[in-house]
Amino acid sequence: MNNQSPATGTPLELRGVTKLFGDFRAVDDVSFSLTAGCIHGFLGPNGAGKTTTIRMILEIIKPTNGSITVLGESSALKVRQRIGYLPEEKGLYKKMKCWAVIAYFATLKGLGRGAAKRCAFELLERYGLKDFATKPTDALSKGMGQKVQMLASIAHDPEFVILDEPFSGLDPVNQQVMEDIIRDMAKRGRTVLFSTHIMQHAERLCDRILLLAKGRKIFDGPVAEAKRIIPRRVRIQTGDDITPLRELAEVVSLRPLPRATDELGSGAAANWELELRESGDPQAILQACFARGIRLLSFNQSDPTLHEVFVRLVGPDAKEASFR
Amino acid sequence: MRFAFLVAWREYEENARTKGFWLGILLVPVIIFFSVQVPIWLETKGTPTRQYVLVDQSGTLATVVESRLEMSHQRQVLSALNEYARRQADGHGAAPPLLEEFINQGGQSNFLAQLQPHLKPGAPPFKSPRRAFQRAPEPSDLSKLSDLAALAQGLKPYLRGEKQIEVDGQSVSLAAAILIPRDIEQQVVRPKGKSPGGTGIEYWSGNLADTKLRDEVEQTVNTEIRRREYLLRGMDAAAIREVEQTYAPFASLNPKKQPGQEAVNTTDIIKQWAPSAFVYLLWVAVFAIVQMLLNNIIEEKSNRIIEVLLSSVTPGELMTGKLFGIAAVGLTMVGSWILALVGILFWKASGVAGTSAVTGQMLTVLYSSSLIPMFVVYFLLGYVMYAACILALGSVCNTLKEAQSYMGVITMVMMVPLMTMTFIPKDPNGVLARVLSWIPLYTPFIMMNRAMADPPLIDLVGTLVLLVVSAVGALWMAGKVFRIGILRTGQPPKLLEMLRWLKR
């Protein structure tokens, strides 16, 4: 792969994009833009409109309303050679050899036949599939096939890569390989937009996330900002009365937590969760405990996870997704 | 266009790697070769001389039958000698002798002696054709039987292959037995006469399909019986024979041919029927290739490859690429079939007994007529018409099973030209042919079938224009359906829904 200069400017911008299928509003007035060289997570429960949005970005289908600008052009087809795409539904030509599939898709993205072939072999070697290069794709396991398809979508070293559910169906080892590929691209200044249901991946990989539910955008920003939507929490374990803590300005609410099985023998000690204001400092809670003579058996402060943010923002729709 | 070419190239390359492609290419020439060669092999090598037993209790017919069968054999020998002379002798310009002349002058040995000075150096010796039938003596255990029914009973195990007869010290199978009763003269059936009864001559054979010997014997016996009847009634048999050989000359003439050359010959008959062969070839080619196209689209759709493709190429480019790629596959196959056919005709024209004249005329028809260019034009346009339907169909179906039910309808529509294939040449400019020619789905097949019958210019040009317009229209509609259908999953859409897509 060549090391072309990283993308500059805005790789993608959607303005008031809506897509109707009959009366059904699959995507509803969505606007957002991506930052060049960043990894963007595209999150949302099933049926949120992620795949439809991706298909519109790639001009596979046309939006009912609104406009989309990809790499400075009003049509993705004009810049298709600079875009890479891994669809949600994965599939390969069964009888074609692995290298030939990668090379074919690379030629469709503008690479010469010779360069595409070289690139295919290079990628297969780099990602541990050298031995399968000349095997037909139906000889591959599902995970390996998915890797080959991923390589096919990035063989032409695109500036902007869209990955629809790249981790689905992969075992933990291959998930790690996929994460490495994505990080590798970002390191070289490529912009990545990937949709996923698995929040841990988004949390580990993303600089920014974009959250869609019922076709509408409900969050767009850095991961840290997303986490700030949920108040910070402090968990304490004590056998003393904690009523005085309710009066603290930092505390929004205080609720008892059920005891864990291994704590059942620890006398009268109880677990509590304190939800803090946005600016609330957990250290102030600790100081207040000392000042009011509350003896602590344990004290934990934790940031909310992206999973919690997802559940909070998406609401009941998140249930299905969170169990995945 | 570059991307459409890349798609087309992949289609071609991948298909060219399949066993089916090579089988398709090789199978047709092999079938043509064997269908031409096997009957010749069977005639010359495969079919052994068939032994028959002839018991003539009347004592008056056996010689006639034997001499007639000998005459048939001499006819074969003469034909083989003529072909041998044509291929192996230089400057042997003498006209081939008539059969009787040939036999009277000493047959094969005399012919070869005369040919000897003209033979090319190194010419192989002449191989006389195998005798088709040979009379075998009655099995020794049955020779004393005088009752025909008992004899027939005794011959049954031989005719069933359970026993073998001895001929020249070798055991061979008995193919047939001809039993002529003593009173055969009394059993002759005459018009207005009373039926004398009796079974007449009995022809026993386990092989019901090969009636050559039976026909020869029956014909010979009846000719002899009639000859005797003439004598019985005091008629001059020789005069009657002469009368029987009189005839009025009759010539088929074609008003469309040049003055002086209007006589209809074999070439004209080949010209009339050759288009039917091309219609069949066209039908097989179009049908096989659109089926290939359907499988291809369904594979990509069910494998979910289509979405990646559509992020790289437009639906139009994808469709064009597929159309041309698969057309190239088809043309390669059909082209190789035509080449093989021409090759086999050339080979045959260079001289194999009995086939060279006809094959030479076939080649002349192929060269001098517009059959091949017309075939290419009609193949391409016909393919585009049907491929458009298949592209639309394939794009809305998710599995091959789903598509097969719709394919049934298309197959039924496509059967019409096959069913009319034999009627059209008999009345190539008749109402049925003309009406069907103007239906674009049938135009390629019917016009191909009328190719040698000089159809009116309005039919030729008009139907071609209509076909081009329809093919383009079908492609446009297929493009609309394809664009939407190809990403669709679930149940195939209703016809009305597809019609709505056309308006988008």
HADDOCK unambig.tbl for C-alpha pairs under 7 A between the chains (distance, minus, plus):
assign (segid A and resid 58 and name CA) (segid B and resid 311 and name CA) 5.90 0.50 0.50
assign (segid A and resid 60 and name CA) (segid B and resid 310 and name CA) 6.07 0.50 0.50
assign (segid A and resid 60 and name CA) (segid B and resid 311 and name CA) 6.32 0.50 0.50
assign (segid A and resid 80 and name CA) (segid B and resid 312 and name CA) 5.94 0.50 0.50
assign (segid A and resid 85 and name CA) (segid B and resid 308 and name CA) 6.74 0.50 0.50
assign (segid A and resid 86 and name CA) (segid B and resid 308 and name CA) 6.93 0.50 0.50
assign (segid A and resid 87 and name CA) (segid B and resid 307 and name CA) 6.72 0.50 0.50
assign (segid A and resid 87 and name CA) (segid B and resid 308 and name CA) 6.55 0.50 0.50
assign (segid A and resid 89 and name CA) (segid B and resid 304 and name CA) 5.83 0.50 0.50
assign (segid A and resid 90 and name CA) (segid B and resid 304 and name CA) 6.01 0.50 0.50
assign (segid A and resid 91 and name CA) (segid B and resid 303 and name CA) 4.72 0.50 0.50
assign (segid A and resid 91 and name CA) (segid B and resid 304 and name CA) 5.00 0.50 0.50
assign (segid A and resid 91 and name CA) (segid B and resid 305 and name CA) 5.21 0.50 0.50
assign (segid A and resid 92 and name CA) (segid B and resid 303 and name CA) 6.38 0.50 0.50
assign (segid A and resid 92 and name CA) (segid B and resid 305 and name CA) 5.95 0.50 0.50
assign (segid A and resid 108 and name CA) (segid B and resid 3 and name CA) 6.12 0.50 0.50
assign (segid A and resid 108 and name CA) (segid B and resid 6 and name CA) 6.96 0.50 0.50
assign (segid A and resid 108 and name CA) (segid B and resid 312 and name CA) 6.01 0.50 0.50
assign (segid A and resid 109 and name CA) (segid B and resid 312 and name CA) 6.19 0.50 0.50
